[in-house]
Amino acid sequence: MKILTIFLAFLFSTIAFAGHHEEGELSANLKSVKAAYAAFNAGNIEAWRAELAPDVQWVMQKGMPYEGTWIGAAAIEANVFSAIDEMFTSFQVSPIAYYESGDTIFIHVRMTAEGLDTEVMHMAKMEGGKFAEFQVFENTAQMLAAAK
C-alpha cells in the first residue's frame, strides 16, 4: 500500500508540473506558435517562415485541393497557401486557445472567410522552439461549400 501511495503521489506531481512555467511565462514552443499565427494573419510570410524548422512537415487532410504532406516552407506556400488564396476571400485563422502537452501544441482556431465561419483544431509538434510538424483537423465539407 505504501508503494502504491508513493507511486500515485509521484504520478500526480508529474502531471501537476508538466509543462509548468512561471505565471505569465510562455514556453519557447508557445511563443513560436503564437508568433507564427500572428505573422500569417498579418501576411508577413518571412516572419512566419522564421518559426519553422527547415524540413517542417505540413499535413493537410484529405478532401481538400491542397491535401497531402508538404515539406518545407516553399512547398507549403506553393501548394497550400496559394490554393487557400484561390479558394477564399479574406481568409483568417484566429486562435481561440492553446493547449500545450510537452512538445506538442494543440491550437483551437476560428477560421473565417467570405461565406466561412468555423472552429477547427490544429496540432503543432515542436523541436527547438520551431514547428517540426503541423497537422490540421478541419471540416472539409464546410470549407469546400464556402470556397469560391
N, C-alpha and C positions, 0 to 999 in steps of 0.2 A: 504494500500500500504506500509505503514511504517513497519507493522508486517511482510509482505512478504519480504521486503528488509532485515530486521534483520534476518529472518529465512534463507534466501539464503546466507547471509554473514556467519552465523554460520555453515551452511552446507558446504560451500566451505572451511572454515577454518579447519573443522574437516577432510575433505578429504586431504587438503594440509599437515596436520601434522600427518596423520595416519601412524603409523609405523616409525615416524621420529626419526632419530638418528643423532648425530653429524656427520659431514662429515668424512668419512673413518671409522666410528664406526659401528660394526656389532652387531645386536641383539644376545642374548644368543641362540635363536632358529636358526638363520642363522649360527652362529658359529658351533652349533651341527650338522646341516645338512652338512655343508662343511667338517667337521671332519669325519663324517660317510662315505661320498663318498670317501674321501682320504684314509681312513682305508680300505674300501672294495677293492679299486683298488690296494692297497699295499699288500693285502692278510692278513692284520692284523685284524683278527676276534675279538680278545679281545678288541681292540680299537673301533671296530665297535659296539660291544655289549655295551660298556660304554655309547654310545649315545642313547640307547633305554630304555624306561620305562620297568619294569619287565613284564607287561602284554600287551606289544605292540601288536596291531592287524595289520597284513600284509595281504593285499587283493590283490591276483593275479587273473587277469581276466580269464574269461572262454576261452577255446580253447587251452590252454597250458597244458602240462602234470602236471604242478605244480599249476593248478588253485585251488582256494579256499581261505579261510581265516585262517591264521595261527597265533596262539597266543604265544608270547614269542620267544626269540632268538633261543632256541634249536629247536623248531618246524620249524622256518624259515630256519635254517641251514639244517635240516634233509630233509625237503620237497621241498624247493625252491633252495637253493644253490647247493645241491647235484645233483638235476635234471639239473640245468644250467651247472654244471661241466661235466655231461654226454652228454649234447646236443651240447655244443660249445667248440671249441678250442680257447684259448687266448681271452676269454670274458672280455671286459672292458666297464665300464659305465663312460663316461666323461661329467661332467656338462658343459653346454654352458652358461646358465643364470639361475638366481634365482629370483623368484617373490614372495615377502612377503606380505601377507594380514592378519594382526592380528596374530593369532597363526597358520595360515596355510601358508605353503611354497610350491610353485609350482616350480619344477625343470625341466628345458628343458635340456635333455641329448642326447648325441650321444652314441649309443650302437654299439660296433664293436666286431667282432669275425671273425674267418675264414669263408668267404662267407657271412658275415653280416655287413652292414653299414647302420644304420637307426637312425632317430631322433624321440624321443618319449617324453612324459610328465610323470612325477611322481608327486604325491601330498603327502606331509607330514603334518600331524596335530600334533602340538607340545603341550606338557604340561610340565611346569617347565624346559624348555630347553632340553627336551628329546622327542624322537619320541613316540607318543601315538598311532598313526595310520599312515599307509602308503598304498598308492594305486598306481598301475601302469596303464597307458593308452598306450598300445603298439600295433604294427602292428603284430598280431599273425600269419597271413598268411606268411608274410615275414620272421618272426623268425622261423616258422616251416620249411619253404623251405630251410633255411640256416643250420638247425640242422644236426648233423652227422647222 
